[in-house]
Amino acid sequence: MNNPGSIVLSQLLSPETIALNLQSADRDSVLSELVNQIPELKERSDARKTLLRALKEREQLHSTGIGEGIAFPHSRNALVGLVDHPCIVMGRHADGIPFGAIDAVPAKLFFLLVAPTVTQHLGILARLSRLLSDPKLRRSLLAADKPEKVILLLQEAEQKA
C-alpha cells in the first residue's frame, strides 16, 4: 500500500462505515456523527475524543470542504496508534451542511479519512479527489439507496480510473 495507485478505496469502506442519513445540523455535529461510525473506535471513547479534537482543529485551520458539495474531514497529520489500518467513513446529508468550501456549496457527501501513516493518508486523499471529480459519480452517490450500492459505485469508478 506504499504506492498511492495501489489504494483501493472501496476496500476501505464497509456497510457499517457508511451513513446515508446524517441527522446533524452543523459541522461539529456531523464530525461527531462520522467519528461514531468507525467500528474500531466504538468501545474507545478516548480515541473518539482525540480524533474529534484533531478534526475540529483541522477545520479551524482550513475547511476540508473542497466544493461541489463534498468534504474530506481529516486530521492535519496521521494519528499514529489510533487505527492500525486506513479507514474511510462515508456520510451523506440530505440538505447539506455549510462546511466553508470555497464555492460556498453546503456539503452533502462526507468522506472522513483516518490512516496510521502520512503516506496512506495522502494517497487516500489524492485517490478520493480524483474519483469524486466525476460529476456522474457524485450524482450516483447522492442517489444510492443503501451502503452496498455506495461500495459498488466506488468499485466501478476505481476500475475505470
C-alpha positions as CSV (number, residue, x, y, z in Angstrom):
1,M,0.0,0.0,0.0
2,N,3.0,2.3,-0.3
3,N,2.1,3.2,-3.9
4,P,-1.0,5.6,-3.9
5,G,-2.1,3.8,-7.1
6,S,-2.5,0.6,-5.1
7,I,-5.0,2.1,-2.7
8,V,-8.4,0.5,-3.3
9,L,-10.9,2.9,-1.7
10,S,-13.9,0.5,-1.9
11,Q,-11.9,-1.9,0.3
12,L,-11.5,0.8,3.0
13,L,-15.3,1.0,3.3
14,S,-17.9,-1.4,4.7
15,P,-21.6,-1.1,5.1
16,E,-21.2,-0.1,8.8
17,T,-18.8,2.8,7.9
18,I,-21.4,4.3,5.5
19,A,-24.1,6.6,6.9
20,L,-26.6,7.6,4.3
21,N,-28.9,9.7,6.5
22,L,-26.7,12.0,8.6
23,Q,-29.0,14.0,11.0
24,S,-26.7,16.7,12.3
25,A,-27.4,20.4,11.8
26,D,-23.9,21.8,11.9
27,R,-20.3,20.9,11.1
28,D,-19.1,19.8,14.6
29,S,-22.1,17.5,15.0
30,V,-21.5,15.9,11.6
31,L,-17.9,15.3,12.6
32,S,-19.1,13.6,15.7
33,E,-21.6,11.5,13.8
34,L,-18.9,10.4,11.4
35,V,-16.4,9.5,14.1
36,N,-19.1,7.4,15.8
37,Q,-19.3,5.2,12.6
38,I,-15.7,3.9,13.0
39,P,-16.0,0.3,14.2
40,E,-12.5,0.2,15.7
41,L,-13.3,3.2,18.0
42,K,-16.8,2.1,19.1
43,E,-15.5,1.0,22.5
44,R,-12.8,3.6,22.8
45,S,-14.3,6.9,23.9
46,D,-10.8,8.4,24.5
47,A,-9.8,7.6,20.9
48,R,-13.0,9.1,19.6
49,K,-12.4,12.3,21.6
50,T,-8.8,12.5,20.3
51,L,-9.9,12.1,16.7
52,L,-12.8,14.6,17.1
53,R,-10.5,17.2,18.6
54,A,-8.0,16.7,15.8
55,L,-10.7,17.0,13.2
56,K,-12.1,20.2,14.7
57,E,-8.6,21.7,14.9
58,R,-8.1,20.9,11.2
59,E,-11.3,22.6,10.3
60,Q,-10.3,25.7,12.2
61,L,-7.0,25.9,10.2
62,H,-8.7,25.5,6.9
63,S,-12.0,23.9,5.8
64,T,-11.9,20.4,4.4
65,G,-14.9,21.3,2.3
66,I,-13.5,21.0,-1.2
67,G,-16.5,22.3,-3.1
68,E,-19.1,20.6,-5.3
69,G,-20.9,19.5,-2.1
70,I,-18.0,17.4,-0.9
71,A,-16.0,17.4,2.3
72,F,-13.0,15.3,3.3
73,P,-12.8,15.7,7.1
74,H,-9.3,14.5,8.2
75,S,-6.8,15.5,10.8
76,R,-3.7,17.5,9.7
77,N,-1.4,14.6,10.5
78,A,-1.8,10.8,10.6
79,L,-2.9,9.9,14.1
80,V,-0.4,7.2,15.0
81,G,-1.9,4.4,17.2
82,L,-5.5,5.5,16.7
83,V,-6.2,2.9,14.0
84,D,-3.9,0.1,12.7
85,H,-5.2,0.3,9.1
86,P,-6.7,3.1,6.9
87,C,-10.4,3.7,7.3
88,I,-12.9,5.8,5.4
89,V,-16.3,6.7,6.8
90,M,-18.7,8.0,4.2
91,G,-21.6,10.1,5.2
92,R,-24.4,11.7,3.3
93,H,-26.7,14.6,4.4
94,A,-29.9,15.2,2.5
95,D,-29.9,19.0,2.9
96,G,-26.2,19.7,3.1
97,I,-24.2,21.4,5.9
98,P,-22.3,24.6,5.4
99,F,-18.7,23.5,5.5
100,G,-16.7,26.5,4.5
101,A,-15.9,25.3,0.9
102,I,-14.6,27.9,-1.5
103,D,-17.7,27.6,-3.7
104,A,-19.9,28.0,-0.5
105,V,-22.0,25.0,-1.6
106,P,-23.1,23.0,1.5
107,A,-21.5,19.6,1.8
108,K,-23.8,16.6,1.2
109,L,-21.1,14.0,0.8
110,F,-18.5,13.4,3.5
111,F,-15.5,11.2,3.4
112,L,-13.8,11.0,6.8
113,L,-10.3,9.7,6.5
114,V,-8.2,8.1,9.2
115,A,-4.9,6.5,8.4
116,P,-1.9,5.3,10.5
117,T,0.7,6.7,8.1
118,V,1.1,10.0,6.3
119,T,1.8,8.2,3.0
120,Q,-1.5,6.3,3.3
121,H,-3.3,9.5,4.4
122,L,-2.1,11.5,1.3
123,G,-2.7,8.6,-1.1
124,I,-6.3,8.2,0.0
125,L,-6.9,11.9,-0.2
126,A,-5.5,12.0,-3.7
127,R,-7.4,9.0,-4.9
128,L,-10.7,10.3,-3.5
129,S,-10.2,13.7,-5.0
130,R,-9.6,12.1,-8.5
131,L,-12.6,9.8,-8.3
132,L,-15.0,12.4,-7.0
133,S,-14.1,15.0,-9.6
134,D,-16.5,12.9,-11.8
135,P,-20.0,14.6,-11.6
136,K,-21.7,11.4,-12.6
137,L,-20.2,9.5,-9.7
138,R,-21.2,12.3,-7.3
139,R,-24.8,12.2,-8.6
140,S,-24.9,8.4,-8.2
141,L,-23.5,8.6,-4.6
142,L,-26.2,11.1,-3.8
143,A,-28.9,8.8,-5.1
144,A,-27.6,5.5,-3.7
145,D,-30.3,3.8,-1.6
146,K,-28.0,1.5,0.5
147,P,-24.4,1.3,1.7
148,E,-23.7,-1.7,-0.5
149,K,-24.6,0.4,-3.6
150,V,-22.1,3.1,-2.5
151,I,-19.3,0.5,-2.3
152,L,-20.3,-0.9,-5.7
153,L,-20.3,2.6,-7.3
154,L,-16.8,3.3,-5.9
155,Q,-15.6,-0.2,-7.2
156,E,-16.9,0.6,-10.6
157,A,-15.3,4.1,-10.6
158,E,-11.9,2.7,-9.5
159,Q,-12.0,0.1,-12.3
160,K,-12.4,2.9,-14.8
161,A,-9.8,5.1,-13.3
